[in-house]
């Protein structure tokens, strides 16, 4: 699978980890395929079906590989952050935003809050 697909599945696994009930990927696949068939009924064919099934099999495989990683990572992050002093935390927050804005300058258009608010978000 591509780097981009891996990255998107990692993000999706973080979102799914926050849900109170586990996602049933097989049910989502059925709904996704039914929706696609309906949306592009005239153009839909066996090649589309094959391609989307292949895609969803890869997504499912990647999500299963990520299973429980977010919980482990969150615990490690919480342990790390509790060991930092307030000064170290503030420095960490500033460095996170500095790096984020270097990599995605347009993020500044969406995050125009005070330093305290940005610290709280992190």
C-alpha positions, 0 to 999 in steps of 0.5 A: 500500500502507498505511503499516503494510504498508510498515513490516512489509515493511521489517522482513521485508526486514531479517530476510530479509537475514540469511538465508544463502540468498535467499528464493524468494517464489513458493514461499512464495506457493504454500505460503501459499495451499495452507495457507490453503485447507486451514485455511479450506476451508469458507469459502474461495472465489474472493474469498479467493483474489483477495484473498490473491493481491493481498496477496501481490503487494503484499508481493512488490513492496515486498520487491523495492523493499527489495532490498539496502537492508539491506546498504547501511544496515548498511554506513553504520551500521557506518561511522558507529558506528566513528567515534564515541568510547566516550563518544559511543557510550554516549550514543547507546545511552542515547538510543536506549533512552530514545526506545524506552521513550518510544514503547513503555513496555511494552518495559521489561517485556522489557528489564530488563538492565543498561546494559552489556547494553543497550549490547551489544544496540544 
